[in-house]
Amino acid sequence: MDSVDDRVVSVDVRTHALTGDALDPSDVVAGVPQTASAVLAALGDTEVGIWEMTAGTVRDTEVDEVFVVLSGDATVRFEDRSALELRPGVAVRLHAGDRTVWEVRERLRKVYVA
């Protein structure tokens, strides 16, 4: 039988420690953004984790993902010229292959399932 401690993957996802991720310099559009992440759990082939990015603008090609914004302020723009405003509490579904531009104005932190 699992104990409660075996079930808790993070006591506070808003402050959970993250490890820096390297950005491809060719993906940086503006500023000097940095990203960091932490995997919280693996459920078969699905990963649950936390990701964040500091202020700046980057290009990305997405994987299948659902996320909920925990903190920050940003806009994600898609190739079809649509855009989503990202603020705490917003839940988003990204599709594999979506080409995006992330404009982060205030450090963005999200919990994702991918």
C-alpha positions in Angstrom: 0.0 0.0 0.0 1.3 3.5 -0.9 1.8 6.1 1.8 0.7 9.7 1.4 4.3 10.6 0.8 4.5 8.3 -2.2 1.5 10.1 -3.8 2.6 13.7 -3.4 4.6 14.7 -6.5 5.0 18.4 -5.5 4.0 20.2 -2.3 3.7 23.5 -4.3 3.9 23.5 -8.1 4.1 27.4 -8.0 7.5 27.2 -6.3 8.7 23.7 -7.3 12.4 23.8 -8.1 13.1 23.5 -11.9 16.2 22.7 -13.9 17.3 25.0 -16.7 16.8 23.9 -20.3 18.9 25.1 -23.2 17.2 27.1 -25.8 18.3 26.8 -29.4 19.6 30.4 -30.2 18.0 30.3 -33.6 14.6 30.0 -31.9 15.1 33.2 -29.9 13.3 36.1 -31.5 13.7 38.8 -28.9 15.2 39.3 -25.5 17.3 36.8 -23.5 14.7 34.3 -22.4 15.5 31.2 -20.3 13.4 28.1 -19.8 13.3 25.5 -17.1 11.3 22.4 -16.3 10.7 19.5 -14.0 9.0 16.2 -14.7 6.5 15.4 -11.9 5.3 12.0 -13.1 5.2 9.6 -16.0 1.9 7.9 -16.8 2.8 5.3 -19.5 3.9 7.4 -22.5 2.4 10.6 -21.0 4.5 13.1 -19.0 3.2 15.5 -16.4 5.5 18.4 -15.5 6.1 22.0 -14.9 7.7 24.4 -17.4 8.5 28.1 -17.3 10.0 30.8 -19.4 11.4 34.2 -18.5 10.5 37.4 -20.5 11.4 37.2 -24.1 10.1 35.8 -27.4 10.8 32.4 -28.9 9.6 30.2 -31.8 8.6 26.6 -31.1 7.1 23.5 -32.8 4.7 21.9 -30.4 3.9 18.4 -29.2 0.5 17.2 -28.2 -0.1 18.9 -24.9 -2.6 20.3 -22.5 -1.4 22.9 -19.9 -2.8 25.2 -17.3 -1.0 28.5 -16.6 0.0 28.9 -13.0 1.5 32.4 -13.2 2.8 35.0 -15.6 1.6 36.9 -18.6 2.2 35.9 -22.2 0.8 35.6 -25.7 1.2 32.5 -27.9 0.7 33.1 -31.6 0.0 30.4 -34.2 0.9 30.2 -37.9 -2.7 30.8 -38.8 -2.4 34.2 -37.1 -4.6 33.3 -34.2 -3.3 34.1 -30.7 -4.1 33.1 -27.1 -3.6 35.3 -24.1 -2.0 33.4 -21.3 -2.7 34.3 -17.7 -3.1 32.3 -14.5 -6.0 29.8 -14.7 -6.1 29.6 -18.6 -6.1 26.0 -19.9 -4.8 25.3 -23.4 -4.6 22.4 -25.8 -1.7 22.4 -28.3 -1.5 20.0 -31.2 1.7 18.2 -32.4 3.3 20.2 -35.2 1.7 23.6 -34.3 4.3 26.2 -35.1 4.1 29.0 -32.4 5.7 32.1 -31.2 5.7 32.7 -27.4 5.8 36.3 -26.3 6.4 36.2 -22.5 6.1 39.6 -20.7 6.2 38.2 -17.2 7.8 34.9 -16.2 5.3 32.2 -17.3 4.9 29.0 -15.4 2.6 26.1 -16.4 1.7 22.6 -15.5 1.6 20.4 -18.6 0.5 17.0 -19.7 2.2 15.8 -22.9 
